[in-house]
């Protein structure tokens, strides 16, 4: 009787431990079979992605949100943007110009936050004294990484918009104007870095005064033509702002208002650049349907420093500065 009880107990133990083991083994086999089924698809996908990457002629840089380099594929052409030396796991400040590195990091943070692709134009000096222009496109590829594709610009007209035909979306892409929410995000990031490093930056508010255009065409309404004119004019002025202030952060707040953030620049330095911009604008005439229209602008200038700790209030001050500039009041102050 005792022996039967022991055998029964052993049988129960075997059943209790064997059935889950069999179930787990079956699940493992099923998982392995599914993996074997999808493995060719994964390999094909990886091969296709690798082929696409190899076909892209531009330099590609993969970095973290904080600026650590995770990967790099150089451009196919020898005279394109190429980084030499060992850069993997290094901060981009170690192998890029600090100003370019800072802007890459800012756009990387914006891309990760918004999911949008951001473009950045920059130039580098050549040995012969000239300059070479590049465009970087920064896109998020996950939760904490971005891919930066850098291509060489062979035609300076890709940067400077200088004709009324450049009002279409393709030229808008070459001179990228930030929206107000995007400007607010950049201001927030900028203020955080000021608090940590005591940087000084400047903000320029430029208002285009009333501009009256004679419409010769009846094909579209005056309202539609006025909107198109404002759009073309904004991009032409933005090109001049970028040229003189070396800024990649130009935002359009209204039809005739542009705001520019100039990094690592004191108020006095910004004033010198603003004077050169004004001289250029005084010679500038807006061309439309064969006619030329001189333009007048009003400018306000602010400095951002360690005391500027609220991006919302700062944006309100910027808007107020634009309104004051409209009244022909010269502004040069600290905020």
Secondary structure, 3 states (H helix, E strand, C coil): CHHHHHHHHHHHHHHHHHHHHHHHHHHHHHHHHHHHHHHHHHHHHHHHHHHHHHHCCCEEEEEECCCEEEEEECCCCCCCCCCCCCCCCCEHHHCCCHHHHHHHHHHHHHHHHHCCCEEEEEEEECCCCCEEEEEEEEEECCCCEEEEEEEEECCHHHCCCCCHHHHCHHHHHHCCCECHHHHHHHHHHHHHHHHHHCCCEEEEEEEECCCCCCCCCCCCCHHHHHHHHHHHHHHHHHHHHHHHHCCCEEEEEECCEEEEEECCCCHHHHHHHHHHHHHHHHCCEEEECCEEEECCEEEEEEEECCCCCCHHHHHHHHHHHHHHHHCCCCEEEEC
